[in-house]
Amino acid sequence: MKTLTIHIPDDLDESYAKTFLAAKLFEKGDLSLGQAADLAGYTKRTFMELLANYDVSIFNYTEIDLIKDVTNA
């Protein structure tokens, strides 16, 4: 695993910054749910619950994919 050092302003909470980064990397598809949860320092369940705070869905479906699935069901 690589180590990254980031200097953040004193008024920015470190936990918030790690969770935000993990959420956005998960949203983009660069990290799995488990990897993102580990990066943020939470369990998968807790991380899934926190994703809503960052406007990230645990479902990586596009609207078109969802329509196709509903049509096929």
Kinemage of the C-alpha trace (Angstrom):
@kinemage 1
@onewidth
@group {chain A} dominant
@subgroup {mainchain}
@vectorlist {calphas} color= white
{ca met a 1} P 0.000 0.000 0.000
{ca lys a 2} L 1.232 3.496 -0.820
{ca thr a 3} L 1.417 6.354 1.645
{ca leu a 4} L 0.235 9.843 0.761
{ca thr a 5} L 0.863 12.902 2.885
{ca ile a 6} L -1.559 15.793 2.446
{ca his a 7} L -1.348 19.094 4.245
{ca ile a 8} L -4.836 20.324 5.099
{ca pro a 9} L -5.875 23.574 6.766
{ca asp a 10} L -6.082 23.472 10.558
{ca asp a 11} L -9.816 24.137 10.470
{ca leu a 12} L -10.513 21.081 8.279
{ca asp a 13} L -11.155 17.865 10.158
{ca glu a 14} L -8.810 15.026 9.126
{ca ser a 15} L -11.556 12.413 9.416
{ca tyr a 16} L -13.824 14.464 7.153
{ca ala a 17} L -11.064 14.846 4.548
{ca lys a 18} L -10.287 11.108 4.517
{ca thr a 19} L -13.958 10.174 4.285
{ca phe a 20} L -14.599 12.713 1.529
{ca leu a 21} L -11.646 11.432 -0.497
{ca ala a 22} L -12.690 7.810 0.007
{ca ala a 23} L -16.313 8.596 -0.949
{ca lys a 24} L -15.323 10.363 -4.141
{ca leu a 25} L -12.854 7.647 -5.153
{ca phe a 26} L -15.588 5.055 -4.552
{ca glu a 27} L -18.088 7.109 -6.550
{ca lys a 28} L -15.634 7.337 -9.436
{ca gly a 29} L -15.064 3.577 -9.333
{ca asp a 30} L -11.385 3.801 -8.412
{ca leu a 31} L -11.956 2.034 -5.059
{ca ser a 32} L -14.266 -0.778 -4.064
{ca leu a 33} L -16.612 -0.243 -1.132
{ca gly a 34} L -14.288 -2.205 1.162
{ca gln a 35} L -11.190 -0.311 0.031
{ca ala a 36} L -12.913 3.034 0.484
{ca ala a 37} L -14.185 2.065 3.933
{ca asp a 38} L -10.666 1.028 4.945
{ca leu a 39} L -9.222 4.298 3.658
{ca ala a 40} L -11.786 6.281 5.632
{ca gly a 41} L -11.270 4.148 8.728
{ca tyr a 42} L -14.815 2.792 8.985
{ca thr a 43} L -16.571 -0.536 8.630
{ca lys a 44} L -18.339 -1.131 5.323
{ca arg a 45} L -21.727 -0.688 6.969
{ca thr a 46} L -20.821 2.615 8.600
{ca phe a 47} L -19.157 3.881 5.433
{ca met a 48} L -22.257 3.027 3.381
{ca glu a 49} L -24.370 5.057 5.807
{ca leu a 50} L -21.957 8.009 5.579
{ca leu a 51} L -21.949 8.095 1.768
{ca ala a 52} L -25.247 10.003 1.739
{ca asn a 53} L -23.514 12.894 3.530
{ca tyr a 54} L -21.292 13.259 0.454
{ca asp a 55} L -24.091 12.814 -2.131
{ca val a 56} L -22.682 9.429 -3.174
{ca ser a 57} L -24.953 6.472 -3.872
{ca ile a 58} L -23.926 2.931 -3.003
{ca phe a 59} L -25.575 1.891 -6.256
{ca asn a 60} L -23.376 2.710 -9.241
{ca tyr a 61} L -26.186 2.447 -11.758
{ca thr a 62} L -26.808 5.001 -14.429
{ca glu a 63} L -30.406 5.906 -15.165
{ca ile a 64} L -30.211 3.915 -18.407
{ca asp a 65} L -28.925 0.805 -16.598
{ca leu a 66} L -31.749 1.056 -14.090
{ca ile a 67} L -34.375 1.384 -16.825
{ca lys a 68} L -32.945 -1.660 -18.612
{ca asp a 69} L -33.033 -3.708 -15.407
{ca val a 70} L -36.628 -2.721 -14.662
{ca thr a 71} L -37.636 -3.514 -18.248
{ca asn a 72} L -35.956 -6.938 -18.082
{ca ala a 73} L -37.508 -7.801 -14.713
